[in-house]
Amino acid sequence: MGLFERFKTGLQKTHQRLVHEVRRILTRSPRLTGEALEELEAALLGSDLGLTLTDEIIAAVRQAYESQGGQEADVLRIARDQVERHLVKLDTGLGLISGGLTVVSLVGVNGSGKTTTAAKLAHRLQLQGHAPVLAACDTFRAAAIEQLKLWGQRLEVPVIAGAYGADPAAVGHDAVTAARARKAEVLLVDTAGRLHTKKSLMQELQKLHRVLGRQLPGAPHEVLLVLDGSTGLNALSQAREFHRAVPLTGLIVTKLDGTSKGGAIVGIQRELGLPVKFIGLGEQPDDLQPFDAREFARALFEEPQHDGG
Ligand code: GDP
């Protein structure tokens, strides 16, 4: 399956909601009355495209309609172009250090999909011929350690873990040593994300990153915030908080397969000025896809009869 097909399948809920609504509005009111434009606005906002982008799409639709002398405007194409334009072409993919060890830290709140994403990334790197190692630095949840070990067995990727309750920084330290000894190319660090003590969570992350950096200058080379895409734009305040505590290099938005709020990705990326590097479109190892603005915009708005093009 090509990237576009994967995006389209994964983003089906957001796509269906948007396209279905837009079609319904246009069928009833092809001449786009004020009321129809309001409905259109509500449909766009409903998929969490955010106020700014929605306003711009509506303005562009209105302009197209007027410049065409009241002819039916191609609303879906206009929306697609605007979304694509808004998704700044930032650097995606992992920045790997050639000939050395790259350390990637995955941060985010519990349940956002960090552990699963670490495993998916390991799988991806393996397929690309790189040697990954996983580090279970979420020592706060025994289940997280077990979950990562299971993934490691399934994917045949080494997992460095400490005891439940161990100092995450100590596990991180050991993981760098182990990864180097194995001549691994990428160390993927799964971190804790419990919410009830935010301050200590952030301090713990800072300490972990400090220790990684002391052992390997420049580490962690990538700090990726894993966000649950089904929370839509609500993920933003969480993201800001993490970004203040541990400077992020990019975002991974998960669970886009289960939500109709996939439009949120545009606002989140724009607001934080950080690239969305990957998106999660399911629970299987190959359900993590590199983010591509153009394919994303097409997957949201393109109608089935245009799929081949
Ligand atoms: P963590 O607490 O941040 O480590 O989150 P987990 O990796 O344990 O994920 C929480 C749940 O979300 C698990 O049941 C995962 O299978 C599920 N999950 C993670 N990513 C995705 C995704 O892209 N799509 C779907 N549908 N589920 C996902």
Residues whose N, C-alpha, C, O or C-beta is under 5 A from the ligand:
A	BS01	GDP	V109 N110 G111 S112 G113 K114 T115 T116 T117 T254 K255 L256 D257 G258 G280 L281 G282 E283
